């Protein structure tokens, strides 16, 4: 009866699997944190930076702001500081037609699994 209130949670991806898939080129990694957070901590090597506030426009293929580094048919994993913003961003990306969207969780999860960083 209240199905419209239920949101499916984005699939979590094992961080080690994410690291391997990014290296293999089969997964696009997206950092949805704000620019100031990246300046403080750096980001995962190979990750695109699309802040949560821009995720709607940059992941909508019909938008004039669509990020050309993205492919709606390629798997995507998102991360942030706590996993909450990346979960919201995953919902937006699925609504915009991305078929395989994962929530990695946090940058710390990436690092603990051997993922490389850049400053």
N, C-alpha and C positions, 0 to 999 in steps of 0.2 A: 504494500500500500504506500509506503514512503520510500520506494526505491530511488526516487529522484534525489533523496538526501544522501544516499550511500555513494561514496566514491571508492573506486577500487584503488588500492595503494599500488604505486609503481613497484615493479619487481626489483628486489634488491639483488645486486650482483656481488659475488664474492670478489673482494678487492684484488686478490691474486689473479683471478680470471680476468679482471679488468686490465691489470697491468699487462698481462700476456696478450690480450686482444688489441690493446692500443699499440703495442710493439708490432703486432702482426698486421696492423692496418685494418682490422675488421670492426673496430669500435671507435667512435668519435667521443672524446672526453670533453665535457663542458664544465667550467667553473662559473657558478652563478653568484659569487660573492661580489661585493662592491670593490671599486678600484683601490680604496684605502686599505682594504684587507689584503689585497695582493701586494701592495707596497710593503706591508709589514711582514708578510710570511712567504712571499713568492707564490708560485703555482706549480701544478703538475706539468712536467715536460710534455709537450704536445697538446695540452688542453687549450681549447678556445675559451676566451673570456667573454661571456655574455651575462651581464648582471641581470638579476631576476626582473628588475623593472623594464628591461628591454627584451626579455625572452619572447613575449607575445609577437612583437613586430619582426624580430630577427628570425623567428622560426615559422612564420606564416608565409608559405610560398606565394600567396596572392599579394603580399605586402611589398611595397617598393623598398622596404628595408630588409628584405630577406637576406640572411647571411649566406653568401655563395659558397662558403666552405662546408655547408651542410647538405645532406642528401636524405630525403625523407625515407628512403629505403634502406639506409645503413643504420646499424645499431648505434645507440647513443647511451652514454652513462653521464650522470650529472653529480656534482658534489658541491658542498658549501661548508660552513663552519660546524653545523650540528646535524645536517641531514633534512631539516625542515624545509628550507627554501628549495633545495634540490627536489624534494617530493612535490612541492607546488609547481615548480618548473616542469617536471615530468608530466603532470596533468595537462599543462598548457601545450606541451609538445605533442602529446597524444591527440589532443583536440585539433591540432594543426596538421594531423595526418602522419606523424611519425609512428611507425609500426612497432619497433622494438626499442623501448625506452626503459632504462634502469636507473635506480637511485643507488649510487656508489656509497653515499653517506657523507663522509668528511674527507678533507685533505689529509688528516692524520691517518685515516684508514689506508689511503693511497700510499703514504710514506711507510707505514708499518709493513706493507706488502712488498716493499722494495721498489716502489715507483719513484722515478727520478724527479727532481725538482729543478726549477729555474727561478732566478731572481730577476 
